[in-house]
Amino acid sequence: MGKKGTLARTALVWGALLSNIVALSGAAQAEDYTAWRDIETKYIFGFTTGSGIGLEGEKEFTIDSISRFGKREGSYRASETKYEFEFTPTQFIQIEFGALGSTHDIRNVPDHDNLRQVALSGAFAEFRYLALERTSSNPLAVTLAVEPTFRRIDETGGERIRNFELETTINADLELVKNRLFAGFNFLYEPEVTRTALGEIEREAKLGGSAALSWRIAPNVVIGGEVWYLRHYDSIGLHDFTGDAVMLGPTLYVRFAPKMFMTAAWNAQVWGREIGNPVALNLAEFQRHRARLKFAVEF
Amino acid sequence: MSLARTVLLVAASAALSFATLLPIAHAQQATSLTVTYSNGKFQPSALHAPANTPLALTVKNLDAKSMEFESASLRVEKVIDAKSEGVINLRPLKPGKYDFYDDFGGKADGTLTVQ
């Protein structure tokens, strides 16, 4: 009953969600969507980031939480939340910075200590530059971003460490149908250096890309799906490949009010491999599921 | 390589990346445009401007309540207090249509056509 019951409940929830979406979409068809106001694309693709950099003069406070669930054995739940202030000083640059909070609930997971903790785990900043802007004759926009991050708590295992990460991304999106259908693409290179509690230095890097499709079903609601391919290396220079994974899942963006919105996304690992370990999925470097929930208020 | 050197290298790369991203200021003369907001409407609601020229857009709010001039495609927003005006400097724009509106709940909107 357990698994069947869960499946039935999941199917019921998705069925209800789908019928609501179809109803909303039907109502939206009756409207002239070419008259809808332009949408900021940065957050409409889930984990994939769009090219948007906000509006000059705009400020925003955001709570952005990413949770990760599931390792091969035991019980694993962890989250990292950004408490973030972002502003756009020019029509080409956006700057963000803030603090990181983390939670860990780990039991009987090989290579990890049993742990339950909530901690202030670090700080980050992000600089985004709009390299190619969308116009009425060019549907493609591209933004380059760098995000240096410092952590005192390990993102995966929750141990005390000193970690420096530099996430660099290319965020591109394409307006396929004016005001209605968007495709998003990310390219990611994320080197990091960690000093462990034992004083050892570890270097690693993540390389990957994503593709997402988002459909604006109502002026304030966007739904879609995304796929990520991620590779992990035990070096910054991408020499020691340790495994890769494919994550897939749905995305949702809702603007509640002109100055307030949320975005939600869920990814499940659908394929993965660990080098030297012939098992299904890569649960050593990646998780079985990840979820994102973000609330933002502009002012 | 020591951790300190690695950190220094990462910080220097970040700073360099950001520095190279900063746009180069241009000293080109700006073209002036004016739009008036009155009785909850923009007047004129259709503006025209030359392409590839910096623009200085003056927004005059004649109403007794403040409004927010906003445009996603122009990538600007500015609150204009009641009975006052503000100047919004726009980058040189490529040819096309750029919508703008009042984001303080008003229904007013307009278009800037660049050619």
Interface residues (C-beta under 8 A of the other chain):
Chain A: R37 D38 I39 E40 I53 G54 L55 E56 G57 E58 T88 T90 Q91 F92 I93 F127 Y129 L130 E133 R134 T135 S136 S137 N138 L144 V146 P148 R162 F164 L166 T168 P191 V193 R195 I201 R203 P258
Chain B: L3 T6 V7 V10 A11 S13 A14 S17 F18 L21 L22 P23 E70 S71 A72 S73 L74 R75 V76 E77 K78 L90 R91 L93 K94 P95 G96 K97 Y98 D99 Y101 D103 G105 D109
